[in-house]
Amino acid sequence: MYSEKVVEHFDCPQNVGSMPDADGVGTVEDLNNGGALTIYVKVQFRIITEISFLAVGCTASVAATGSVINVLAKGKSIDEAMKISVQDVINSLKGLPEDKQYCSNLGVAVLRKAIGNYSEKRGIYSSQIDHNITSKPSLKVRAHRQKIV
């Protein structure tokens, strides 16, 4: 059973859509469960000013990996956003069924990939960028490279 917060974010997800002019993009595909998530970020003065996502998956995937992670990250510095944890996502959703908690791991992983992509393109080093955020070997994690104009 999903909490009211999960259902709210699934029914009315926040910040849905692609962002062609994103400063950073990250994608995670869950090969075992058929889900996928892409997060796009725009950053000014190291603050996430815009964020959006595209997600394919179950109710928990859309709510936890896309909508809530975006709400948590928008307006934060990139360093603060890198500290968003799986537990932060679960708490914001007022819980997730145990068999769906991996969805919050997916969201945290792809947010960090998007921030990592932004940082890499600008030559910024952050010790908090963890390219091994998930222990699930079924997750295929990649950062997109975009041409900087």
N, C-alpha and C positions, 0 to 999 in steps of 0.2 A: 504494500500500500504506500502510495506517495503522499508526502505532506502537501498541504494547501499551497505552500511556497513553490514546490516543484511544479505543480499543476499550473499555477499562475505564470511561471516563466516558460512553460511549454506552450500554453495557450497564447501568451502575449510576449514572445521573446524580445529582448532589448537589443538594439544595434545589429539587426540582421542585414546582411548584404555584402557584396564585394566592395573593394576600395581600390580602384585602378591606380591612384596616386599615393598609395601607402608608402610609408618610410620603412616599414618592416613587415614581413609576411612569414608565417610559419604554418606548417601542415603536419597533422598526425593522422595516420590511417591505422585503424585497429583491424588487422587482417583476420582475426578469429571471429569477431563479432560484426563485421561488415560496416562499422561506423567510420566516419571521417570528419575531421574538423580543420578548418582553416581560419586563422585569426589575422586580421590586418590592423596595423597601428600607425597613427600619425603622431609624431613627437615634436614638440617645440620646447627648447630650453630644458631638455631631459624630462619633460612632463608628457604623459600620454594624453593628448588633447582629443583624439578621435580613435575609436576602436570599433570594429565590426567583425562579424563572423559568418561563415557558412558551415552548416553541420548536416550530416546525414546519420541517422541512427534512431535509437529508441527515445522515449520520453526523457529519461535521465540524461541521455547524451545531449539533447538539445538544451535542456534546462541547466545542467551542471557544466557542460563543457563550453557552451556558447554564451548563453544569456547571463548567467551569474558571474562567470569569470570576467566578462566585459564590464559589468556593473562594478565589480570589485576593483578593477584596474583603472578605469577611466578617471582622469584627474590626478593620478598618483605619479610620482617620479618613477623612472625606470628602475631605480634601486628598490623603492618600496614595492613596486609591482612584482619584482623578482622574489620578494619575500612572501607573496601570497601562497598559502599552503593548501594541500588537499583538505585538511581539517577546516580551514577558513571557508572553502567552498561548501563542504558538508554542513557546517554550522549555518551559513547563509541560507541554505535550502531547508533548514530545520530538520535535517537528517535525510539520508537516502537508505533504501533497503540494502542490506549487506552485499547482496549479489550484484548491486549496481554501483557500488562505491568506486570501482575502477574508473567510472566515467569522470569523476572529479580529478583523478590522476591524469587522465587524457587532457582535460582542460588546462591544468597547471603546466603540463609538458608543452603544449602548443603555444601558450602565452609566452613561456620562456624562449621558445624557438623564435617567435616573432620579434621579441626584444633582442635576442641574440643576432638575428638577421639585421635588424636596425643598427645594432652596435658594430657588427662586423663591417657593414657598408661604410661606416663613419670612422672606423679605426679605433673604436672605443673598447677598452678592455674592462670587463667586470668579472671579478672572481666568483660572483654569484651565478654566472651563466653555467648551468649544469646540463651538459648534453646527454647525461645518463640519468635523467629524472625518473624514469620508470624502470622497474625491474621486470615488467612483463615483456618477454622476448617477442611476443606477437605484434608489438607496436612498431610500425615502421615510421620513423621520425625523420623529417627533412625540413630544411629551411629553403625557401625560394630565393633566388637571386633575381633582382630586377635591375634594369638599366637605369642608371642615375643620369638625369638630363640636366 
